[in-house]
């Protein structure tokens, strides 16, 4: 299922579309926003390190990419595509090049905003594309669109056979002409998109105007026994503080749901860790071999029962948080093995305004475990009934109020 016009897929497939694996970088966003951690450089703690198939640090330089782009432009070709081709041949699994418009979308997404009509899409059991969620107050909600409605067409084109990610891109207007962004950026607020919809036997079309919308990265709900579930879908700006506020306002145990969380700002993941720790090491990472460390703030709740839900969609900064809480014995983790994205990307702006993200190192958990290519195995492996199992574990820890 895709979120509100967000989709996660490999970066290589996004040529001509806005950034899709928006939150896959661990530290790139912090670097881009001048929010690099300012901790003293420290060596990783001692401990067993697993042998992993780490992402290969990039062997290309921004200067080489600039030259490739300039040569391509001189030949009448796309400089961004030429630079991306160089990165793809370098062995850097997570390296990528974004044009100006794509990177603007990246930064906006980290601010917790996006341009769209406020609905999520998924493929139903019968193969049709249907609305999965409708954002309150968004264009789709105001037009009366409901979860479960079938999306038959977008701007007159049938979408039943289209990948959900392509449907999401069309809803956002990725690559639309006449927009303010460069090729590959999503459409501007106010641009129209016409949906062909079906509810039961009733079919109709409705033209919506895209808008700049805010995502809800952190949602909170009460569980039956007085415990609280905090679901974090992405570590956008301010999400760490919202987690801390939710913990302070809760009365019982906490079920922290990180399933499907593809990461985001490492500073926000560290702030979320601070809600459950009284200071201490959260992770170490290296940049071109130079060791650095991330620390939680003092004063977090170290007593309240805590269970963390994870799955194969738990990535990057979400894995950093999971690894810290697991290694430090602060939480019981439940679910399935996480994705295994523990490499560090640093952005470099090229001469044509595009941005290259190149792998420069990897992070490790407080016990020295690498994540990249391996992921984190939860303490209790559970599949379809993971949430129910997690609630049972939390209850057994005395998580009810």
C-alpha positions as CSV (number, residue, x, y, z in Angstrom):
1,X,0.0,0.0,0.0
2,X,1.2,3.5,-0.8
3,X,1.0,6.4,1.6
4,X,-0.6,9.7,0.6
5,X,0.8,9.8,-2.9
6,X,4.2,8.5,-1.6
7,X,5.6,5.3,-2.8
8,X,8.8,3.4,-1.9
9,X,10.6,1.7,-4.8
10,X,14.3,1.5,-5.9
11,X,15.7,4.8,-6.9
12,X,16.9,3.5,-10.3
13,X,13.3,3.3,-11.5
14,X,12.5,6.9,-10.8
15,X,13.9,8.6,-13.9
16,X,11.4,11.2,-15.1
17,X,9.4,11.0,-11.8
18,X,9.7,12.7,-8.5
19,X,11.8,11.2,-5.7
20,X,10.0,8.0,-4.6
21,X,12.3,6.4,-2.0
22,X,12.1,9.7,-0.2
23,X,13.3,8.6,3.2
24,X,16.0,6.1,2.4
25,X,19.0,8.2,3.3
26,X,20.3,8.1,6.9
27,X,22.3,11.2,7.0
28,X,22.0,12.9,3.7
29,X,19.0,15.0,4.7
30,X,20.8,16.3,7.8
31,X,23.8,17.3,5.7
32,X,21.6,19.0,3.2
33,X,19.9,21.1,5.8
34,X,23.0,21.9,7.8
35,X,21.9,19.7,10.6
36,X,24.9,17.3,10.9
37,X,25.3,16.0,14.4
38,X,28.0,18.0,16.2
39,X,29.1,15.2,18.6
40,X,32.8,14.7,19.3
41,X,34.3,12.1,17.0
42,X,34.6,8.8,18.8
43,X,35.5,5.3,17.8
44,X,32.7,2.7,17.7
45,X,32.2,0.8,20.9
46,X,33.7,-2.6,21.3
47,X,31.5,-5.6,20.4
48,X,31.0,-8.3,17.9
49,X,30.5,-7.0,14.3
50,X,28.7,-9.2,11.9
51,X,30.1,-9.9,8.4
52,X,27.7,-8.1,6.1
53,X,27.4,-7.3,2.4
54,X,27.8,-3.5,3.0
55,X,26.9,-1.1,0.2
56,X,30.1,-0.2,-1.5
57,X,31.3,3.4,-0.8
58,X,31.2,5.4,-4.0
59,X,34.3,5.5,-6.1
60,X,33.2,8.5,-8.0
61,X,33.7,12.2,-7.1
62,X,31.4,15.1,-7.6
63,X,34.0,16.5,-10.0
64,X,33.8,13.4,-12.2
65,X,30.0,13.7,-12.2
66,X,30.3,17.4,-13.2
67,X,32.5,16.5,-16.1
68,X,30.2,13.7,-17.3
69,X,27.2,16.1,-17.1
70,X,29.0,18.8,-19.0
71,X,30.1,16.4,-21.7
72,X,26.6,15.2,-22.1
73,X,25.1,18.7,-22.3
74,X,27.7,19.6,-25.0
75,X,26.4,16.6,-27.0
76,X,22.8,17.8,-26.6
77,X,22.0,15.1,-24.0
78,X,20.8,15.2,-20.4
79,X,23.5,16.1,-17.9
80,X,21.6,14.6,-15.0
81,X,21.0,11.3,-16.8
82,X,24.7,11.1,-17.7
83,X,25.8,11.7,-14.1
84,X,23.3,9.1,-12.9
85,X,24.7,6.6,-15.3
86,X,28.2,7.1,-13.9
87,X,26.9,6.5,-10.4
88,X,25.0,3.4,-11.4
89,X,28.2,1.9,-12.8
90,X,30.2,2.7,-9.7
91,X,28.8,-0.1,-7.5
92,X,27.2,2.4,-5.1
93,X,23.9,0.7,-4.4
94,X,22.3,3.7,-2.8
95,X,24.0,6.4,-4.9
96,X,21.7,8.5,-7.1
97,X,21.5,11.8,-8.9
98,X,18.4,14.1,-8.7
99,X,17.6,17.0,-10.9
100,X,16.7,20.3,-9.3
101,X,13.0,19.6,-9.1
102,X,13.4,16.2,-7.7
103,X,15.6,17.4,-4.9
104,X,13.2,20.2,-4.0
105,X,10.5,17.5,-3.6
106,X,13.0,15.6,-1.4
107,X,13.5,18.6,0.9
108,X,9.7,19.4,1.0
109,X,9.0,15.8,1.9
110,X,11.4,16.0,4.8
111,X,9.5,19.0,6.0
112,X,6.4,16.8,6.1
113,X,4.7,18.3,3.0
114,X,3.8,17.1,-0.5
115,X,1.8,18.3,-3.5
116,X,-1.2,16.1,-4.3
117,X,-4.9,15.5,-3.8
118,X,-4.7,13.8,-0.4
119,X,-5.3,10.1,-1.1
120,X,-3.4,6.9,-0.9
121,X,-3.7,4.1,-3.5
122,X,-3.4,0.3,-3.3
123,X,-4.1,-2.7,-5.5
124,X,-7.2,-4.6,-4.2
125,X,-7.5,-8.4,-4.2
126,X,-9.3,-8.4,-7.5
127,X,-6.4,-6.5,-9.2
128,X,-8.1,-3.1,-9.3
129,X,-6.6,0.1,-8.0
130,X,-8.6,1.5,-5.1
131,X,-8.3,4.4,-2.6
132,X,-6.7,3.2,0.6
133,X,-6.8,6.4,2.6
134,X,-8.2,9.9,2.3
135,X,-6.5,12.8,4.0
136,X,-9.1,14.9,6.0
137,X,-9.4,18.3,4.5
138,X,-7.6,17.5,1.3
139,X,-9.0,17.9,-2.2
140,X,-10.1,14.3,-2.5
141,X,-11.9,14.4,0.9
142,X,-13.7,17.7,0.0
143,X,-14.8,16.1,-3.3
144,X,-16.4,13.2,-1.4
145,X,-13.9,10.5,-2.3
146,X,-13.9,7.7,0.2
147,X,-11.5,4.8,1.1
148,X,-12.5,1.8,-1.0
149,X,-13.5,3.8,-4.1
150,X,-12.1,2.3,-7.3
151,X,-9.8,4.5,-9.3
152,X,-10.7,3.7,-12.9
153,X,-8.9,6.5,-14.9
154,X,-6.6,9.4,-14.3
155,X,-7.0,12.2,-16.9
156,X,-8.9,9.7,-19.1
157,X,-6.2,7.0,-19.0
158,X,-7.2,3.6,-17.6
159,X,-5.0,2.6,-14.6
160,X,-6.1,-1.0,-13.7
161,X,-2.9,-2.5,-15.3
162,X,-0.6,0.2,-14.0
163,X,1.8,-0.3,-11.1
164,X,0.6,1.5,-8.0
165,X,3.7,3.6,-8.0
166,X,2.8,4.9,-11.4
167,X,-0.7,5.7,-10.2
168,X,0.8,7.6,-7.3
169,X,3.1,9.6,-9.6
170,X,0.1,10.6,-11.9
171,X,-1.9,11.8,-8.9
172,X,1.0,14.0,-7.9
173,X,1.5,15.1,-11.4
174,X,5.1,13.9,-11.7
175,X,6.7,15.1,-14.9
176,X,3.7,17.3,-15.9
177,X,4.5,20.0,-18.4
178,X,3.7,23.6,-17.6
179,X,4.7,23.3,-14.0
180,X,7.1,25.5,-12.2
181,X,9.6,22.6,-11.5
182,X,12.1,21.1,-13.9
183,X,11.5,17.8,-15.6
184,X,10.8,15.2,-13.0
185,X,9.2,17.5,-10.4
186,X,5.6,17.1,-9.4
187,X,2.9,19.5,-10.5
188,X,2.3,22.8,-8.8
189,X,-0.5,23.4,-6.3
190,X,-3.7,24.3,-8.2
191,X,-3.0,22.2,-11.2
192,X,-6.0,19.9,-12.2
193,X,-6.3,16.1,-12.3
194,X,-9.4,14.3,-13.4
195,X,-10.3,11.0,-11.7
196,X,-12.6,8.4,-13.0
197,X,-14.1,6.7,-9.9
198,X,-16.5,3.8,-9.1
199,X,-18.3,3.0,-5.9
200,X,-20.4,-0.1,-6.2
201,X,-22.3,0.2,-9.5
202,X,-22.0,4.0,-9.6
203,X,-19.3,5.6,-11.8
204,X,-18.5,9.2,-12.0
205,X,-15.6,11.6,-12.9
206,X,-14.4,14.5,-10.7
207,X,-11.7,17.1,-11.4
208,X,-9.6,17.9,-8.4
209,X,-7.1,20.7,-7.8
210,X,-3.8,19.6,-6.3
211,X,-2.8,21.3,-3.1
212,X,0.2,21.5,-0.8
213,X,-0.6,19.1,2.0
214,X,1.0,18.1,5.3
215,X,1.7,14.5,6.2
216,X,1.0,13.1,9.6
217,X,4.3,11.3,10.4
218,X,3.3,10.5,14.0
219,X,-0.1,9.2,15.0
220,X,-1.2,8.1,18.5
221,X,-4.1,5.9,19.6
222,X,-5.1,4.2,22.8
223,X,-5.1,0.5,23.1
224,X,-7.8,-1.6,25.0
225,X,-5.8,-2.1,28.2
226,X,-4.7,1.5,28.6
227,X,-1.5,1.3,26.7
228,X,-0.6,3.7,23.9
229,X,0.4,2.9,20.3
230,X,2.6,5.5,18.7
231,X,3.0,4.9,14.9
232,X,5.8,6.7,13.1
233,X,5.6,6.5,9.3
234,X,8.7,8.7,8.6
235,X,11.2,10.8,10.5
236,X,10.3,14.2,9.1
237,X,11.1,17.4,10.9
238,X,9.5,17.6,14.3
239,X,8.6,13.9,14.5
240,X,11.1,13.2,17.3
241,X,9.5,15.9,19.5
242,X,6.0,14.5,18.8
243,X,7.1,11.1,19.9
244,X,8.4,12.6,23.2
245,X,5.2,14.5,23.7
246,X,3.1,11.3,23.1
247,X,5.2,9.4,25.7
248,X,4.9,12.1,28.3
249,X,1.1,12.2,27.8
250,X,0.5,8.5,27.9
251,X,-0.4,6.6,31.1
252,X,0.6,3.0,30.4
253,X,3.1,1.1,28.3
254,X,4.1,2.1,24.7
255,X,3.8,0.1,21.5
256,X,6.1,1.9,19.0
257,X,5.1,1.0,15.5
258,X,7.9,1.4,13.0
259,X,6.5,-0.9,10.3
260,X,6.8,0.6,6.8
261,X,8.9,3.4,8.1
262,X,11.5,4.1,5.4
263,X,13.6,6.4,7.6
264,X,14.2,10.1,7.3
265,X,16.2,12.6,9.3
266,X,18.7,10.9,11.7
267,X,18.5,13.8,14.1
268,X,14.7,13.1,14.5
269,X,15.3,9.4,15.0
270,X,17.8,10.3,17.7
271,X,15.3,12.7,19.3
272,X,12.8,9.8,19.3
273,X,15.3,7.6,21.1
274,X,15.7,10.3,23.7
275,X,12.1,9.8,24.7
276,X,13.1,6.3,26.0
277,X,16.7,6.8,27.1
278,X,18.5,8.8,29.8
279,X,21.3,9.9,27.5
280,X,23.8,7.4,26.1
281,X,25.0,6.2,22.7
282,X,22.4,5.7,20.0
283,X,24.7,4.9,17.0
284,X,28.1,5.4,15.5
285,X,28.8,6.1,11.9
286,X,31.7,6.9,9.6
287,X,32.2,9.5,6.9
288,X,35.1,8.6,4.6
289,X,36.5,6.6,7.5
290,X,36.2,9.3,10.1
291,X,34.2,8.1,13.1
292,X,31.3,10.0,14.7
293,X,28.6,9.3,17.2
294,X,25.0,10.1,18.0
295,X,23.8,10.5,21.6
296,X,20.4,10.6,23.2
297,X,19.5,13.5,25.4
298,X,19.1,13.0,29.1
299,X,15.8,12.7,30.9
300,X,13.9,10.1,28.8
301,X,11.5,7.6,30.3
302,X,13.6,4.5,31.1
303,X,11.0,2.6,33.1
304,X,7.8,2.5,31.1
305,X,7.2,-0.9,29.3
306,X,8.1,-0.6,25.6
307,X,7.6,-2.9,22.6
308,X,8.7,-2.0,19.1
309,X,7.0,-3.3,16.0
310,X,9.1,-3.7,12.8
311,X,8.9,-5.4,9.4
312,X,10.7,-5.6,6.1
313,X,9.7,-2.0,5.4
314,X,11.5,-0.6,8.5
315,X,14.6,1.1,7.0
316,X,17.5,3.4,7.6
317,X,16.9,5.9,10.5
318,X,14.0,3.6,11.7
319,X,16.6,0.8,11.9
320,X,19.0,3.1,13.8
321,X,16.3,3.7,16.4
322,X,15.3,0.0,16.6
323,X,18.9,-1.1,17.0
324,X,19.6,1.3,19.8
325,X,16.5,0.3,21.8
326,X,17.2,-3.4,21.2
327,X,21.0,-3.3,22.0
328,X,20.4,-1.2,25.2
329,X,17.8,-3.6,26.5
330,X,15.2,-0.8,26.5
331,X,12.6,-2.5,24.3
332,X,11.3,-5.9,23.2
333,X,11.2,-5.9,19.4
334,X,8.5,-7.9,17.5
335,X,7.8,-8.5,13.9
336,X,10.0,-9.6,11.0
337,X,13.6,-8.7,10.0
338,X,14.1,-5.1,8.9
339,X,15.2,-4.0,5.5
340,X,18.9,-3.6,6.1
341,X,19.8,-0.1,4.9
342,X,22.6,1.2,7.1
343,X,24.7,3.2,4.7
344,X,25.4,7.0,4.9
345,X,24.9,9.2,1.9
346,X,26.2,12.7,1.5
347,X,24.7,15.1,-1.0
348,X,26.9,17.3,-3.4
349,X,25.3,19.9,-5.6
350,X,26.6,19.7,-9.2
351,X,27.2,22.7,-11.5
352,X,23.9,22.3,-13.3
353,X,21.9,22.5,-10.1
354,X,21.3,18.7,-9.8
355,X,22.3,16.9,-6.6
356,X,24.4,13.7,-6.3
357,X,24.0,11.5,-3.3
358,X,27.0,9.3,-2.8
359,X,27.6,6.6,-0.2
360,X,30.4,7.7,2.2
361,X,30.1,5.2,5.1
362,X,28.0,3.1,7.3
363,X,26.4,3.3,10.8
364,X,26.4,0.7,13.6
365,X,24.3,0.1,16.6
366,X,25.5,0.8,20.1
367,X,26.8,-2.8,20.4
368,X,28.8,-2.4,17.2
369,X,26.4,-4.4,14.9
370,X,26.3,-3.3,11.3
371,X,22.8,-3.1,9.7
372,X,23.5,-2.7,6.0
373,X,22.6,-5.7,4.0
374,X,21.6,-7.7,7.1
375,X,18.8,-5.8,8.9
376,X,17.7,-6.3,12.5
377,X,16.1,-9.6,13.6
378,X,13.5,-8.9,16.2
379,X,13.5,-10.6,19.6
380,X,10.1,-12.2,18.7
381,X,9.6,-13.1,15.1
382,X,5.9,-12.7,14.1
383,X,4.2,-12.3,10.8
384,X,0.6,-11.6,10.1
385,X,-0.4,-11.4,13.7
386,X,2.6,-9.3,14.7
387,X,0.5,-6.4,16.2
388,X,-1.6,-8.8,18.4
389,X,1.6,-10.6,19.5
390,X,3.2,-7.2,20.4
391,X,0.2,-6.2,22.4
392,X,0.3,-9.5,24.3
393,X,4.0,-9.0,25.0
394,X,3.4,-5.4,26.2
395,X,0.6,-6.6,28.5
396,X,2.9,-9.2,29.9
397,X,5.4,-6.5,30.7
398,X,2.8,-4.7,32.7
399,X,2.0,-2.2,30.0
400,X,-1.6,-1.6,31.0
401,X,-2.5,1.5,33.0
